[in-house]
């Protein structure tokens, strides 16, 4: 799949391109034009290329690669507008995890939680990229039908897999709607039957949630549908299957109380357990190997966004996650995999460092993988000359000096053998783990603590301890040459919601879910402060309307039916 996405999709972009101005095509499907019908859909490879483009819209940034111009979103900085990088700005930069001093493209507004409907382009680009993915999915669904395959003489080649491919694309579309529900609330509805002349109606947040839920249940075969996902563990790497749909439903149900005011914790537990109990995605034996250049061999990743530093180069994705998090000097202390190419513009906030024991946070130049730490997830750079934990200068002001704040070195462009990744040092080939099993364990535990039926607190403690034993490499995760950590197991008395929020931070920092977690726990706008929240070093509370992002003003200009979220 890693090679497949890039070799096929990049060859077809000239024939299948979506304009990305802030106009109709951001939220409407493609025209059924002669070029697409006669060229792209005349072969099975053409169909597979469009399928790859549906996946690639969350991976690639433009039509040339390497920030080479002709970006997906018109008027957007190509490197900034990759999906994972955009989600980092909205889901991580705005929280207690990371600092990025830049003020370009609305980043300072995200850091300070002072955005509005027009002053943070990265918010607009996130909205547009999600709808761009929906538009590609709608295009594929219009053209990949049994009737059209037969008409084009391709039913013998693709007919048997038509329903499964359609189900994959419907999953991607459902994921986009679920994410829009999380970030923006009620959004416009478009599908493969929407005409380019239609002005889409805006759904409520509940309708957006229910749309995604209905689609996921259909492609799982739980309701009548000819489009059904492949079984867990039975599809080619990079393709989604039933496990991804179970996981997404579990995440939606865990957040349902926040998003639509309905308690769905029992459903969250049901679908989390499906992921865990299927046995196809066991926890990786070493936490650190989930984020390396050979993580395509990692057992735990349910849905990866496949990155390829040779065929799909960009300044987004995990290329951003390595280079932005390191500076050149760090490569002399450990193998970053990018040599001196690091940008050095992202640091950990003090609250992320403080989530771990101080002894685990310290970087030992003689133990660059942290084998002697208790919690192996505490991956920080603290050893640069003059480096300090505080993310301010000596006068308490924000600064771009990289040593004001610790580096975060969870992502490394090397293999588990500490060799530079297959694409070399210029671009990374670390796949981004969108969904992985450890999160399912933590969701199941939280659902039980919040009152889910069908689980006991003993179950919840066991789920958490499974994740922690892997992090400490203790119990069944003991590994030769690595010191087993002490203190992994918690007791029932320690299992509180506050503990779970902290544990999710330790386990999932940088994995584009932190804002969602803080909102669910009621600690995003108030109840918890961190560096530079509301533009002060100590942090302070902000208004609750920041729990959801505004509908971009440019979209409301193009569609008079859209109502703005409260507070904007």
C-alpha positions in Angstrom: 0.0 0.0 0.0 2.9 2.4 0.7 4.1 2.3 -2.9 0.6 1.8 -4.3 -0.8 5.0 -3.0 1.9 7.1 -4.5 2.7 5.4 -7.8 -1.0 5.2 -8.8 -2.5 8.3 -7.3 0.2 10.7 -8.4 -0.1 9.5 -12.0 -3.8 10.4 -12.1 -4.0 13.8 -10.4 -3.8 15.6 -13.7 -7.0 13.8 -14.8 -8.8 14.1 -11.5 -8.2 17.4 -9.8 -10.5 19.3 -7.4 -10.3 23.1 -7.4 -9.8 24.3 -3.8 -10.9 27.9 -3.8 -13.2 28.9 -1.0 -16.1 28.4 -3.3 -18.6 25.8 -4.4 -16.0 23.0 -5.0 -14.8 23.0 -1.4 -18.1 21.6 -0.4 -19.6 20.0 -3.5 -18.8 17.0 -5.7 -16.9 17.0 -9.0 -18.5 17.4 -12.4 -19.0 14.2 -14.3 -16.8 15.5 -17.1 -15.6 13.7 -20.2 -11.9 13.7 -19.2 -12.6 11.8 -16.0 -15.1 9.4 -17.5 -13.1 8.6 -20.7 -9.6 8.5 -19.2 -9.6 7.6 -15.5 -12.5 5.2 -15.4 -11.6 3.3 -18.5 -9.3 0.9 -16.6 -9.1 -0.9 -13.3 -5.9 0.9 -12.5 -7.8 4.2 -13.0 -10.4 3.2 -10.4 -7.6 2.1 -8.0 -5.9 5.4 -8.5 -9.1 7.3 -7.5 -9.4 5.1 -4.5 -5.8 5.9 -3.6 -6.6 9.6 -4.1 -9.4 9.3 -1.5 -6.8 8.0 1.0 -4.1 10.4 -0.3 -6.2 13.5 0.3 -5.4 13.0 4.0 -1.7 12.4 3.3 -0.5 14.4 0.2 -0.5 18.2 0.0 -0.5 18.9 -3.7 -0.1 17.6 -7.2 3.7 17.6 -7.5 5.0 16.6 -4.1 7.8 18.1 -2.1 5.9 21.4 -1.7 6.5 21.7 -5.4 3.5 23.9 -6.2 0.0 23.2 -7.4 -1.2 22.6 -3.8 -4.5 21.0 -3.0 -6.0 24.1 -1.4 -5.9 27.3 -3.4 -4.3 30.2 -1.5 -3.0 27.9 1.2 0.7 27.4 2.1 1.2 23.8 0.8 3.3 22.6 3.7 1.0 24.0 6.3 -2.1 22.6 4.7 -1.4 18.8 5.0 -4.0 17.1 7.1 -1.9 15.8 10.0 -0.1 19.1 10.3 -3.3 21.0 10.3 -4.8 18.8 13.0 -1.7 19.3 15.1 -2.4 23.0 15.1 -6.0 22.6 16.1 -5.7 19.5 18.4 -2.3 19.8 20.0 -1.0 23.4 19.8 -4.2 24.7 21.5 -3.7 22.4 24.4 -1.4 21.5 27.3 1.0 19.6 25.0 3.0 21.8 22.7 4.3 25.3 22.0 5.1 26.7 18.5 5.9 30.4 18.7 5.2 31.2 15.1 2.5 33.7 14.3 2.0 32.9 10.6 -1.3 31.5 9.3 -3.0 31.9 12.6 -0.7 29.7 14.7 -0.4 32.2 17.5 -4.1 32.4 17.6 -4.3 28.7 18.0 -1.6 28.6 20.7 -3.3 31.5 22.7 -6.9 30.2 22.1 -7.8 33.6 20.6 -9.1 32.6 17.2 -12.2 33.9 15.5 -14.0 33.0 12.2 -11.4 34.8 10.0 -8.1 35.3 11.8 -6.7 31.7 11.7 -6.3 30.3 8.1 -5.3 26.9 9.4 -8.8 26.5 10.8 -10.3 27.3 7.4 -7.8 24.9 5.6 -8.8 22.1 8.0 -12.4 22.5 7.1 -11.6 22.7 3.4 -9.4 19.6 3.4 -12.0 17.5 5.1 -14.5 18.6 2.5 -12.0 18.0 -0.3 -11.7 14.4 1.0 -15.5 14.1 1.0 -15.6 15.4 -2.6 -13.1 12.7 -3.8 -15.1 10.1 -1.9 -18.4 11.2 -3.5 -16.7 11.1 -6.9 -15.6 7.5 -6.4 -19.0 6.5 -5.2 -20.7 8.0 -8.2 -18.5 6.1 -10.6 -17.9 2.8 -8.8 -21.2 1.2 -9.2 -22.0 -2.3 -10.5 -23.9 -0.7 -13.4 -21.0 1.6 -14.5 -18.4 -1.2 -14.1 -20.5 -3.4 -16.4 -21.0 -0.6 -18.9 -17.2 0.0 -19.0 -16.4 -3.7 -19.3 -14.7 -3.7 -15.9 -17.1 -5.8 -13.9 -14.9 -8.9 -14.3 -11.9 -7.1 -12.9 -13.5 -5.0 -10.1 -17.0 -6.4 -9.6 -16.1 -8.8 -6.8 -14.4 -6.0 -4.9 -16.7 -3.2 -5.8 -18.7 -3.3 -2.5 -15.6 -3.5 -0.4 -13.9 -0.6 -2.1 -17.1 1.5 -1.8 -17.2 0.6 1.9 -13.7 1.9 2.4 -14.5 5.2 0.7 -17.7 5.5 2.8 -15.6 5.0 5.9 -13.3 7.8 4.9 -16.3 10.0 4.3 -17.8 9.1 7.6 -14.5 9.8 9.3 -14.5 13.3 7.8 -18.0 14.0 9.0 -17.2 12.7 12.5 -14.2 15.0 12.6 -16.2 17.9 11.3 -18.8 17.2 14.0 -16.0 17.3 16.6 -14.3 20.4 15.4 -17.2 22.5 13.9 -20.5 21.0 15.1 -23.2 21.2 12.5 -21.9 21.4 8.9 -23.2 21.2 5.3 -24.4 17.9 3.9 -23.1 16.7 0.6 -23.0 13.2 -0.9 -22.6 11.5 -4.3 -26.1 12.6 -5.3 -25.5 16.3 -4.6 -25.4 18.4 -7.7 -22.7 21.1 -8.2 -25.5 23.6 -8.6 -27.0 22.8 -5.2 -26.3 25.0 -2.2 -25.9 22.5 0.6 -28.1 22.6 3.7 -26.5 22.7 7.1 -27.1 19.8 9.4 -27.3 20.1 13.1 -24.5 18.7 15.1 -26.7 15.7 16.1 -27.6 15.1 12.4 -23.9 15.2 11.5 -23.1 12.6 14.2 -26.0 10.4 13.2 -25.0 10.6 9.5 -21.5 9.3 10.3 -22.9 6.6 12.7 -25.4 5.4 10.1 -22.7 5.1 7.5 -20.4 3.1 9.8 -23.1 0.7 10.8 -24.0 0.1 7.2 -20.5 -0.7 6.0 -20.1 -3.0 9.0 -23.0 -5.0 7.7 -25.1 -4.2 10.8 -27.8 -2.7 8.6 -28.8 -3.7 5.1 -25.9 -2.8 2.7 -24.1 -4.3 -0.3 -21.0 -2.2 0.7 -19.3 -4.0 3.5 -15.8 -3.6 4.8 -13.2 -6.4 4.9 -12.7 -8.3 8.1 -10.3 -7.1 10.7 -6.7 -8.0 9.8 -7.7 -9.4 6.4 -7.1 -6.3 4.2 -4.0 -5.0 2.6 -1.9 -2.7 4.7 -3.1 0.9 4.6 -6.7 0.0 3.7 -9.4 0.4 6.4 -11.5 -2.6 7.5 -14.1 -3.4 10.2 -11.6 -2.7 13.0 -11.3 0.9 11.9 -15.0 1.3 11.8 -15.3 -0.2 15.3 -12.7 2.1 16.6 -14.3 5.2 15.1 -17.7 4.3 16.5 -16.1 3.8 19.9 -14.5 7.3 19.7 -17.8 8.9 18.6 -19.7 7.2 21.4 -17.2 8.2 24.0 -17.7 11.8 23.0 -21.4 11.6 22.4 -22.3 13.2 25.7 -20.2 16.2 24.8 -21.1 16.5 21.1 -24.8 15.7 21.2 -25.8 15.5 24.9 -26.5 11.7 24.8 -24.8 9.1 27.0 -23.4 6.3 24.8 -20.7 5.0 27.1 -22.1 1.4 26.9 -21.8 1.5 23.1 -18.3 2.9 23.4 -17.3 -0.1 25.6 -19.0 -2.5 23.1 -17.0 -1.3 20.1 -13.8 -0.8 22.0 -13.9 -4.4 23.1 -14.5 -5.5 19.5 -11.2 -3.9 18.6 -9.4 -5.4 21.6 -11.0 -8.8 21.5 -10.6 -9.4 17.7 -6.9 -10.1 18.5 -5.7 -8.8 15.1 -4.0 -5.7 16.4 -2.2 -6.6 19.7 -0.2 -3.9 21.5 3.3 -3.5 20.0 5.9 -5.1 22.3 7.8 -1.8 22.5 6.0 1.6 22.6 8.8 3.4 21.0 8.7 1.3 17.8 5.2 2.6 16.9 6.7 5.9 15.8 9.7 4.8 13.7 10.4 4.6 10.0 9.6 0.9 9.9 6.4 1.1 11.8 4.6 -0.4 8.8 5.5 -3.7 10.5 3.9 -2.6 13.8 1.1 -4.9 14.9 -0.8 -2.3 16.8 -1.7 0.2 14.1 -5.3 -0.2 12.9 -5.4 2.6 10.4 -2.2 4.3 9.2 -1.8 7.3 7.0 0.9 5.9 4.9 3.9 8.2 4.4 6.6 7.7 1.8 9.6 10.0 1.7 10.5 9.0 -1.8 7.1 9.0 -3.6 5.0 11.4 -1.4 7.2 14.1 -0.2 5.8 17.1 1.7 6.5 19.3 4.7 3.4 17.9 6.4 2.6 14.5 7.9 5.4 12.9 9.9 8.0 14.9 8.1 6.7 17.8 10.1 6.5 15.7 13.2 10.3 14.9 13.1 11.7 18.1 11.7 9.6 20.6 13.7 10.3 18.8 16.9 14.1 18.7 16.6 16.9 21.2 15.8 20.2 20.5 14.1 22.2 20.2 17.3 20.1 17.3 18.6 21.4 15.0 15.9 24.7 15.0 17.6 23.1 13.6 20.8 20.9 10.9 19.2 20.0 9.6 15.8 17.1 11.8 14.6 17.2 10.4 11.1 17.1 13.9 9.6 20.7 15.0 10.5 20.8 18.8 10.6 17.5 19.3 8.7 15.5 19.9 11.9 13.5 23.2 12.0 13.4 23.4 15.8 10.1 25.2 16.2 8.0 22.9 18.4 8.7 22.3 22.1 6.8 20.5 24.9 4.8 22.7 27.2 5.6 22.3 30.9 2.3 20.6 31.5 3.3 17.7 29.2 6.7 17.3 30.9 5.0 17.4 34.3 2.7 14.5 33.3 5.8 12.3 33.8 8.1 11.7 36.7 11.0 14.2 36.5 13.6 11.4 36.5 12.0 9.9 33.4 11.9 13.3 31.6 15.7 13.8 31.7 17.6 12.8 28.6 20.7 10.6 29.2 23.3 10.9 26.4 24.4 7.4 27.3 20.9 6.0 27.0 19.4 7.7 23.9 16.4 5.4 23.7 15.5 5.7 27.3 16.0 2.0 28.1 16.7 2.8 31.8 13.7 5.0 32.3 10.6 3.6 34.2 8.1 5.0 31.7 9.6 4.7 28.2 7.0 7.1 26.8 8.8 10.0 28.5 10.8 10.9 25.4 12.2 14.4 25.8 15.4 16.3 24.9 16.7 18.1 27.9 20.5 18.0 27.2 21.1 21.0 24.9 23.4 23.6 26.4 21.3 26.0 28.5 18.1 24.1 28.0 15.3 24.6 30.5 11.7 23.4 31.0 10.2 26.9 31.1 8.8 28.0 27.7 9.7 31.6 28.2 12.9 33.7 28.4 14.4 35.1 31.7 11.9 38.0 31.5 8.9 35.8 31.2 8.3 36.5 27.5 7.6 34.1 24.7 10.7 33.4 22.6 11.6 31.4 19.6 14.8 30.1 21.3 14.6 26.3 21.1 16.2 25.8 24.5 13.2 27.5 26.2 11.2 24.4 26.6 12.2 20.7 26.2 12.2 18.9 22.8 9.8 16.0 22.3 11.6 13.1 20.5 8.9 10.4 20.3 9.1 10.5 16.5 12.4 9.4 14.9 13.2 8.9 11.2 15.1 5.7 12.0 14.2 2.0 12.1 14.1 0.0 15.3 17.7 -0.9 14.5 18.6 2.8 14.8 19.3 3.1 11.0 18.1 6.0 8.9 14.7 5.4 7.3 14.5 4.0 3.8 13.9 7.5 2.2 17.0 9.0 3.7 17.3 12.2 5.7 15.5 14.6 3.5 11.9 13.3 4.0 10.5 10.8 6.5 8.7 7.5 5.8 7.1 7.1 9.2 3.4 6.1 8.8 1.1 8.2 11.0 -1.0 5.9 13.3 -4.5 7.4 13.1 -6.0 4.6 15.1 -4.2 2.1 17.4 -5.2 -0.4 19.9 -3.8 1.3 23.1 -6.4 4.0 22.6 -9.1 1.3 22.5 -7.9 0.0 25.9 -8.1 3.5 27.3 -11.5 4.3 25.8 -12.9 1.1 27.2 -11.5 1.9 30.7 -12.9 5.4 30.6 -16.3 4.2 29.4 -16.5 1.9 32.4 -15.5 4.6 34.8 -18.2 6.9 33.3 -20.8 4.2 33.9 -20.9 1.9 30.9 -22.9 -1.3 31.4 -21.3 -4.6 30.9 -17.9 -3.8 32.4 -16.4 -3.8 35.9 -13.9 -1.5 37.5 -11.6 -4.5 37.7 -11.8 -4.7 33.9 -11.0 -1.0 33.6 -8.0 -1.4 35.9 -6.8 -4.3 33.8 -7.1 -2.3 30.6 -5.1 0.6 31.9 -2.5 -1.7 33.4 -2.0 -3.5 30.1 -1.2 -0.1 28.5 1.1 0.9 31.3 3.0 -2.4 31.5 3.8 -2.0 27.8 5.0 1.6 28.5 7.2 0.4 31.4 8.2 -2.7 29.5 7.4 -4.8 32.6 5.3 -7.9 33.1 4.9 -9.8 29.7 6.6 -6.9 27.9 10.1 -7.4 29.5 12.7 -7.2 26.8 16.4 -8.1 26.9 18.6 -5.1 27.2 15.8 -2.9 28.5 15.4 -2.2 32.2 11.8 -3.1 33.3 10.1 -0.1 34.8 8.9 0.0 38.4 5.4 1.2 39.3 3.4 0.4 36.1 0.4 -1.2 37.8 -2.3 1.0 39.4 -4.9 0.1 41.9 -8.7 0.6 41.8 -8.3 3.6 44.2 -6.0 5.3 41.7 -8.4 4.8 38.7 -10.1 8.2 38.5 -11.2 10.3 35.5 -8.3 12.7 36.3 -5.9 9.9 36.2 -7.3 8.7 32.8 -6.9 12.2 31.3 -3.3 12.2 32.4 -2.7 8.7 31.1 -4.1 9.6 27.8 -1.7 12.5 27.6 1.2 10.3 28.4 0.2 7.6 25.9 -1.2 9.7 23.0 0.6 13.1 23.1 1.0 14.5 19.5 -1.6 12.0 18.1 -4.1 14.7 17.2 -6.7 13.9 19.9 -5.7 16.0 22.9 -8.2 18.9 22.4 -11.0 16.4 22.0 -10.0 14.7 25.3 -9.8 18.0 27.2 -13.2 19.2 25.9 -14.8 15.8 26.9 -13.3 16.2 30.4 -14.5 19.8 30.7 -10.9 21.1 31.0 -10.2 22.8 27.7 -11.5 26.3 28.3 -11.6 26.2 32.1 -10.4 24.0 35.0 -6.9 23.5 33.7 -4.3 26.0 32.5 -1.0 25.7 30.7 1.7 27.8 29.0 0.4 30.7 27.0 -3.3 30.0 27.2 -5.0 33.3 26.6 -1.5 34.8 25.8 -0.1 34.7 29.3 2.8 32.5 30.4 0.9 31.1 33.4 -2.3 30.5 31.3 -5.8 31.5 32.3 -9.4 30.5 31.6 -11.1 31.4 28.3 -14.7 31.6 27.3 -16.5 28.3 26.7 -17.3 29.1 23.1 -13.8 28.0 22.3 -14.8 24.4 22.9 -15.8 24.4 19.2 -14.3 26.1 16.2 -16.1 28.7 14.1 -17.5 27.9 10.7 -14.9 29.7 8.5 -16.2 33.1 7.4 -15.2 32.4 3.8 -17.5 29.4 3.7 -20.4 31.4 5.1 -19.7 34.0 2.4 -20.2 31.3 -0.3 -23.2 29.7 1.4 -25.7 32.0 2.9 -27.5 29.0 4.5 -24.7 28.4 7.0 -25.2 29.6 10.6 -22.2 30.6 12.7 -21.5 28.8 16.0 -22.4 30.6 19.2 -19.9 33.1 20.4 -18.4 33.9 17.0 
